């Protein structure tokens, strides 16, 4: 009666696991970064929808100076008289990008853009550190 595995059986299992790892690992590496970029686009779409609702209520998008915080709290009650008490965000909080950074908002003569500085948290960059814009998410 056998009570264990032979050295040959153990080596065959190790070789099979090694082959599986070499086939699977290249597909998994980089998927985390891609998932984060997709999450950025999803969050930006949600914020953009809130900005569009803001414009429906108030006739204009918030200014660059008022920023995305205008979706949480009325920046100027005299200017935005139709501002709802609960603000324009579902949970009342602005999302952070997957790397913990704040989204950057600009209003350029009535059209807006939203930016994430990416993994490096700095303007510019490439690969994982590349900036992501709402505009680029629409493509």
PEMO-V933938 format. One record per run of one state. SS is the DSSP state (A for helix, B for strand, O for the rest). FROM is the first residue (numbers start at 1). TO is the last residue. If there is no record, write none. Layout:
ss:SS from:FROM to:TO
ss:SS from:FROM to:TO
This chain:
ss:O from:1 to:6
ss:A from:7 to:28
ss:O from:29 to:30
ss:A from:31 to:58
ss:O from:59 to:67
ss:A from:68 to:71
ss:O from:72 to:95
ss:B from:96 to:96
ss:O from:97 to:101
ss:B from:102 to:102
ss:O from:103 to:103
ss:B from:104 to:108
ss:O from:109 to:110
ss:B from:111 to:116
ss:O from:117 to:126
ss:A from:127 to:129
ss:O from:130 to:131
ss:B from:132 to:133
ss:A from:134 to:137
ss:O from:138 to:139
